[in-house]
Amino acid sequence: MINITLPDGAVRQYEKGTSALDVAKSISEGLARKVLAANINGHVWDATRPINEDASLKLLTWNDTDGQMTFWHSSAHLMAEAVEAMYPGVKFWVGPALESPKGFYYDMDLGD
């Protein structure tokens, strides 16, 4: 078993390999539907990544800057995949998530 410490200081035990999303589901299905990512020991992780040791956990939703940044980062990659499917050979340069102004972009060269 591993110990997961929540932001309120509560400690819960889970099986090794449990994910942040599993923890969210054990708290509330509604919360689990809102989770975009997780902060594990001070690092932002995919919510489905297995946790294999004792950890502090903060579930990240749209209400958290790190949750928004994760959403926008993933959205940039999805947009790039769609553009690449429509314009084979497109060249990508940079596509960061932005805190201010909020959102994301991708610089690209479509060629001709």
C-alpha angles and dihedrals in degrees: 000000000000129000117235116196114206125208092261090058095255114141120211128183122229137169116273108265094037113144129223087249089056089052091049091051090051089056100041138334088220091056091047090056090056098048114112099169141332138244107225115186090335097314127105111238138178106267091236096053111116118251109216103176141035109296147168110241135198116180110221122218135167087281090068124075090224089052091053093045091051091049092050093044090053091044091055090055092048091050090050091052091051093047091047090053090052097040111032111203095029112155118224124203114173134344114175132171110246128217093192117053088022117238137046142271141189126216109216142165113221092188115223 
